[in-house]
Structure formats: structure tokens, C-alpha cells
Amino acid sequence: MASSHIADPKPLADVPSDNATAQQEIAAEMCMMGDQYNHGAGFDVRTYSQSTYSARTNVYEFIPENGRTYHSYKAGSELTAWHILRQAARIYFPMMRFVHLEPFKFNNIKPDLVSSKSKKDWPKDLQHHLWLLTLSNKLYLAPISSPQRVLDIGTGTGIWAIEFATQNPQAEVIGSDLSPIQPLCVPPNCRFEVDDVEDEWSYKQKFDFIHGRLMFSCFNNPAAVIKQAYQALAPGGYLEMQELNFKVHGIDDSIRGTNLEKWATLCAAGGKVLNKDLYCTMKFKQYFIDAGFEDVVETIFRWPSNTWPKRKEDKMLGLYQMTNISDGIHGISAKSFTAGLRWTTQELEVFLASVRQDMKNRAIHAYWPIHVIYGRKPT
């Protein structure tokens, strides 16, 4: 049996707003957020152990392209995704001073899944916070109970795996990724591996829970990956994928004809040339069912393009997503446009400048659907 439902009964269509006071409240909250995370993560490096890697030295080398660097292991296999956003409020509120932003240091980081930047250049963990806001401070929605073995595919810097391991000390947590960019100080029940989930999986023991996030742009064959996850699960185990639907939506006609809409369409077209289906998130639920999962549930949230909604919670989501796209748009677009559509770098930069303006335009009421899909392997 499978089900699908829309989360959040208050539709965004009811609540566009230009409330300047609310914008400033959000900006102030972002200034405070670093302190909240710095002291609230509950991590103690004294309890951590170094993770081990089975990797050749050249795995730690990165390939330069279009002014960015990419993983050398399986180079070229990953097309796009998002990187976290540095100094989010400064993009949206250029006239305001944020004297408290710089001193904050976050315990967790999230990588640019497109380009492998040095740690000093990575934005902080705002994207992870965006997911926590979306999921009511939860790491997952699947109804799991005391899992013993957990796999996080496309783990990035390992922020999800580390937090899950911290919250579930009884579980052995493995994070896998193409790039060995995870921290060396991790909980003793957490380790990382360099691996390509599109290769044949070789795990000898079954997992109770497998998690993936923002992998929609990474797979050549997402259906095959979901089938492999099914095979790697123990009976009764769950797979959960947390994904963005790349097709930009609007609550009204304000999105039509904008450069934002054009960008999303062209980026997907370039991805298709490179054998990447950026619209595959909409098919994930069926992939789960086809693989044999039962009790498949799909919950759909929304990330606004900026702070145009009225509710404070939606404004905050919109601010993070606006910065997510605006600050990382070159990394999101580079391969699709230059390798896929054969644009020059100069053409791309001129076009992206106009897209960034659309992202800050509160008269454009756009949003991205966010899908969380989970299913259970039959017992």
C-alpha cells in the first residue's frame, strides 16, 4: 500500500507579503543562529574517534573546472546539487550591517556537492538547518525504531550521519560519498567510505535504515540505486530519500516568462544532454513501489524562492532557499550550461546575474516542491 500527501495545510497562495519588519526580524534571527548552533549541537570532540578510509592518495586530489574543484574519484559522475550558504542575510539585506555574523563558528558543515571547496570556503550549515526547519527538527520521517545499522548515501561532509550517530549511540552509522571530505573527528559509532552508489553494492551485512538527501542530480539511473538499496536492507528496514523537485513552481502567474523559470528549464535541458534527469524526484515514489517497497509514503513540502510568504516560518525557509540558489547558482549551473548546452562562461555569468535578481524579487511568488519519500522492505 502506498500513500501521498501534502504537508502544511496553509497554502502559500494565501500569504504573499512584503512586510519589511518581518524581513528585519528574520535577519536578526539569523545573526543569533550561529550561537544557538555553536552551543546546542551537543557534540564533545573528546568522545569522538578518527574515521578510517580505504582510499588511495589521489582520491584526495580535486579536479579544477570553470573556476571550481570537483572530486577526482569517478570524476564527472556528479552533475549538480547545492552548497550551503555563507552570510545569507547579506545577500538579501545588503544595506544592513551584520556585525555578529562573522564570530560565529558552527560545529557542522555541509559541502558543495557540485564543487569540492576547501573547508575555509564552505558556507556553514544553513542548508542542514533548512532541512531541520522543514522536518520540524527531525533528521528523518520514516517510523524506524532503534536501528542497528544505518547507511547515509551521498553523505557529503557527513553532517547528517554524525548527528544521527550522536542521537543513536546504539547504531553503527556508515556514510558514503565520492569525495573524502568528511571531518576526522566523528562519533565512535560513525565512519565514512569513498564509494559510488551506482556501482554494485558489496556490503556483507544488511542495513535497518538507508538515507539519502538531495541526490536527484547525482544518479544516471536512480531506479537502479533504489533497487540496490532495497536489496541491502534487512526485512522490515526502511529507505528514505529527501529530495528537491527541480521544476520551479508558482502560486500565480508571476513566475511566467521570468529568467528564474528560464534558468530552471535550461538547466534541466543541459542535464538531460549529460544523462542527468533533474526532474527524477517526481518519479521516486514509483521507483520505490517498483523495487518492492511496501507502505510507501510521500510527503511534499515547499521551499519559497525568497521571503514573499506571510508566515514567519515560510519567510525563513524562503530566505535560506533564496540564498541557497543565489549564492550557489554558478556551481549548480556550470556543467549543465557549459558542457550540456555549450554556453560560454561569459554568457552564463551574464544570464545568472539576471536570475539572481529574480530570486530577490518578492513580486515573483515561486517555490520548489520538496519530497520526502520512505518505504519499508517486507518482512
C-alpha positions in Angstrom: 0.0 0.0 0.0 1.3 3.5 -0.9 0.1 6.9 0.1 1.0 10.5 -0.7 0.1 13.7 1.0 0.9 17.4 1.1 2.4 18.7 4.4 1.4 22.0 5.8 -2.3 22.8 5.4 -1.8 26.5 4.9 -1.2 27.0 1.2 1.4 29.6 0.2 -1.1 31.0 -2.3 -2.9 32.7 0.7 0.0 34.5 2.1 2.3 36.7 -0.2 3.7 39.6 1.8 6.1 42.5 1.7 6.3 43.1 5.4 9.6 44.9 6.0 9.5 44.4 9.8 9.2 40.7 9.3 12.2 40.7 7.0 14.3 42.5 9.6 13.2 40.1 12.3 14.4 37.2 10.2 17.7 38.9 9.6 18.2 39.4 13.3 17.3 35.8 14.0 20.0 34.6 11.5 22.6 36.7 13.4 21.7 34.8 16.6 21.5 31.3 14.9 25.2 30.7 15.0 25.4 31.0 18.8 22.4 28.7 19.1 24.1 26.0 16.9 27.5 26.5 18.4 26.3 25.7 21.9 23.3 23.5 21.1 24.7 20.7 18.9 25.7 18.6 21.9 29.0 17.3 20.4 32.0 16.6 22.5 35.1 16.0 20.5 36.7 14.1 23.4 34.2 11.3 22.7 35.0 11.1 19.0 37.3 8.8 17.2 39.0 9.2 13.9 37.2 7.7 11.0 39.1 5.3 8.7 39.3 5.5 4.9 40.2 2.8 2.4 41.3 5.3 -0.2 44.3 5.9 -2.5 46.1 9.2 -2.0 44.8 10.6 -5.4 41.3 10.3 -4.1 42.1 13.4 -2.0 43.0 15.4 -5.1 40.5 17.5 -6.9 40.0 18.5 -10.5 39.7 22.2 -11.4 36.9 23.2 -13.9 35.2 26.5 -14.5 37.0 28.0 -11.5 35.7 25.3 -9.2 37.1 22.0 -8.0 35.5 18.5 -8.3 36.2 15.1 -6.8 38.7 13.0 -8.7 37.2 9.7 -7.8 34.7 8.9 -10.5 35.3 12.3 -11.9 32.4 13.8 -13.9 29.8 11.4 -12.5 28.1 14.0 -10.3 26.4 16.9 -12.1 24.8 19.3 -9.7 23.3 19.9 -6.2 23.6 22.6 -3.7 26.2 24.1 -1.4 25.4 25.9 1.8 25.1 29.4 2.1 27.6 31.8 3.5 26.4 35.1 5.0 22.8 34.5 3.8 21.4 37.7 5.2 24.0 39.9 3.5 22.7 38.9 0.1 19.1 39.7 0.9 19.7 42.7 3.1 22.7 44.4 1.5 22.0 47.7 3.3 22.0 46.2 6.8 25.1 45.5 8.9 25.5 42.1 10.4 28.3 42.6 12.9 27.5 39.4 14.7 27.7 37.0 11.8 31.5 36.7 11.5 32.4 35.5 15.0 30.0 32.5 15.0 31.6 29.2 14.2 29.3 26.2 13.5 30.1 22.7 14.6 28.6 21.2 11.4 29.3 21.9 7.8 27.7 20.8 4.6 29.6 20.6 1.3 29.1 22.0 -2.1 28.1 18.7 -3.8 28.9 20.2 -7.1 32.4 21.5 -6.4 34.8 20.4 -3.6 35.7 23.6 -2.0 38.3 24.0 0.8 36.7 23.9 4.2 37.5 27.6 4.8 35.3 28.5 1.9 32.4 26.3 2.7 29.3 28.1 3.9 28.1 27.0 7.3 25.3 24.5 7.9 22.4 26.7 6.9 21.2 24.1 4.4 21.1 21.5 7.1 19.2 23.9 9.3 16.8 24.4 6.3 16.0 20.7 6.4 15.6 20.7 10.1 13.1 23.6 9.8 11.2 21.7 7.1 11.0 18.5 9.1 10.2 20.0 12.5 13.8 19.5 13.7 13.8 15.8 12.7 16.5 14.0 10.7 14.0 11.7 9.0 10.3 10.9 8.8 10.4 7.1 8.5 8.9 5.2 11.5 12.1 3.4 12.4 12.9 2.1 15.9 16.4 1.6 17.4 18.2 0.8 14.1 21.4 -1.1 14.5 23.0 -0.5 11.1 22.4 2.7 9.1 23.8 3.9 5.7 23.8 7.5 4.5 24.4 7.6 0.8 25.9 10.8 -0.7 26.8 11.8 2.8 28.8 14.9 1.8 30.6 16.3 4.9 28.7 13.7 6.9 26.6 16.2 8.9 23.5 14.0 8.8 25.4 10.8 9.6 27.2 12.5 12.5 24.0 13.9 14.0 22.2 10.6 13.6 25.1 8.7 15.2 25.1 11.1 18.1 21.4 10.7 18.7 21.5 6.9 18.2 24.6 5.6 20.0 23.4 2.0 19.6 23.6 2.3 15.8 26.6 1.7 13.5 26.4 4.5 11.0 28.2 4.5 7.7 28.4 7.5 5.3 29.4 7.0 1.7 30.4 9.6 -0.9 32.6 10.1 -3.9 34.7 12.7 -2.1 36.6 12.1 1.2 35.7 15.5 2.6 34.2 14.4 6.0 35.7 15.5 9.3 38.2 13.3 11.0 36.7 13.8 14.5 33.4 11.8 14.5 31.4 9.8 17.0 32.9 6.4 17.7 29.8 4.7 16.0 30.2 6.6 12.8 32.6 6.0 9.9 32.9 7.1 6.2 33.7 5.4 3.0 34.6 6.5 -0.5 32.2 4.8 -2.8 29.9 5.2 -5.8 26.3 4.1 -5.0 25.7 3.5 -8.7 28.3 0.7 -8.7 27.3 -2.8 -7.4 26.9 -2.6 -3.6 29.2 -5.0 -1.7 28.0 -4.7 1.9 28.0 -8.1 3.6 25.6 -7.1 6.4 22.1 -5.8 5.8 21.0 -2.3 7.0 18.0 -1.3 9.1 17.8 2.2 7.6 19.2 3.8 4.5 19.0 7.6 4.0 19.8 9.9 1.0 19.4 13.6 0.6 19.5 15.8 -2.5 20.7 13.0 -4.7 18.3 13.8 -7.5 21.0 15.3 -9.7 23.7 12.7 -9.0 22.2 9.5 -10.4 22.4 8.3 -14.0 19.9 5.6 -13.0 18.0 6.4 -9.8 15.6 3.4 -10.1 18.6 1.1 -10.1 20.1 2.7 -7.0 16.7 2.4 -5.2 16.6 -1.3 -6.1 20.1 -1.8 -4.7 19.0 -0.1 -1.5 16.1 -2.5 -1.3 18.5 -5.5 -1.6 20.8 -4.0 1.0 18.0 -3.6 3.6 17.1 -6.2 6.2 13.5 -7.3 6.2 11.4 -4.6 7.8 14.1 -2.0 7.1 13.4 1.5 5.6 14.7 3.6 2.8 14.1 7.3 2.9 15.0 9.9 0.2 14.8 13.6 0.9 14.8 15.4 -2.5 14.1 18.6 -4.2 11.8 18.8 -7.3 13.9 20.9 -9.6 10.9 22.2 -11.6 10.2 25.6 -10.2 6.5 26.3 -9.4 4.5 29.4 -8.8 1.3 30.1 -6.8 0.2 32.5 -9.6 1.4 33.7 -13.0 4.2 35.8 -11.6 6.8 33.1 -12.4 5.9 33.0 -16.1 8.5 34.5 -18.5 11.0 35.2 -15.8 14.7 34.4 -16.1 14.3 32.2 -13.0 11.8 30.0 -14.8 14.0 30.0 -17.9 17.1 29.1 -15.9 15.5 26.1 -14.3 14.2 24.9 -17.7 17.6 25.3 -19.4 19.5 23.7 -16.5 17.3 20.6 -16.8 17.7 20.6 -20.5 21.5 20.7 -20.2 21.4 18.0 -17.6 19.4 15.8 -20.0 22.2 16.1 -22.6 24.6 14.8 -19.9 22.2 11.9 -19.0 21.0 13.6 -15.8 17.3 13.8 -15.2 16.8 16.7 -12.9 13.1 16.0 -12.8 13.5 12.5 -11.5 12.3 13.3 -8.0 8.7 13.2 -9.3 9.3 9.5 -10.2 10.9 8.4 -6.9 7.7 7.2 -5.3 7.0 4.9 -8.3 10.7 3.7 -8.2 10.1 2.7 -4.5 7.0 0.7 -5.4 8.6 -0.9 -8.5 11.6 -2.0 -6.3 9.2 -3.9 -3.9 8.8 -1.5 -1.0 5.6 -1.5 1.0 3.8 1.3 2.9 5.4 3.9 0.7 4.7 7.4 1.9 5.5 10.6 0.1 5.2 13.9 1.9 5.6 17.2 -0.1 6.8 20.4 1.5 7.6 23.8 -0.2 10.7 26.0 -0.2 9.7 29.5 -1.3 12.1 31.3 -3.6 12.5 34.2 -1.1 10.7 35.9 1.7 7.5 36.6 -0.2 5.2 34.5 2.0 3.5 36.0 5.1 4.2 33.4 7.8 7.5 33.8 9.5 8.3 30.1 9.2 7.9 30.3 5.4 9.8 33.5 5.2 12.8 31.9 6.9 12.6 28.9 4.6 12.5 31.3 1.6 15.4 33.3 2.9 17.6 30.2 3.1 16.4 28.8 -0.2 16.9 32.2 -1.9 20.5 32.3 -0.6 21.0 28.6 -1.5 20.2 29.3 -5.1 21.6 32.8 -5.4 25.0 32.1 -3.8 25.4 28.6 -5.3 23.9 29.2 -8.7 27.2 29.0 -10.6 28.0 25.6 -9.1 24.5 24.4 -9.8 24.6 25.6 -13.4 28.2 25.3 -14.7 28.2 21.8 -16.2 24.6 21.9 -17.5 25.2 25.1 -19.4 28.8 24.8 -20.5 29.1 21.1 -21.1 25.5 20.4 -21.8 24.2 23.4 -23.7 27.7 24.7 -24.9 27.3 28.1 -23.4 30.4 30.2 -22.8 31.4 31.1 -19.3 30.8 34.7 -20.1 27.3 34.0 -21.4 26.5 32.0 -18.4 27.6 34.7 -15.9 25.6 37.4 -17.6 22.5 35.2 -17.5 23.0 34.2 -13.9 23.1 37.8 -12.8 19.6 38.3 -14.1 18.4 35.1 -12.3 19.8 36.3 -9.0 17.8 39.4 -9.4 14.6 37.3 -9.9 15.5 35.3 -6.8 15.4 38.5 -4.7 12.2 39.8 -6.3 9.4 39.3 -3.8 6.8 40.0 -6.6 7.8 36.6 -8.1 5.9 34.1 -6.0 7.9 31.0 -6.8 8.7 27.8 -4.8 10.2 24.4 -5.2 8.4 21.2 -4.0 10.4 19.2 -1.5 9.6 15.5 -1.5 10.3 13.1 1.4 9.7 9.5 0.3 10.1 6.5 2.5 9.2 2.8 2.2 9.6 -0.5 4.1 11.1 -3.7 2.9 8.6 -6.5 3.6 9.3 -8.9 6.5 
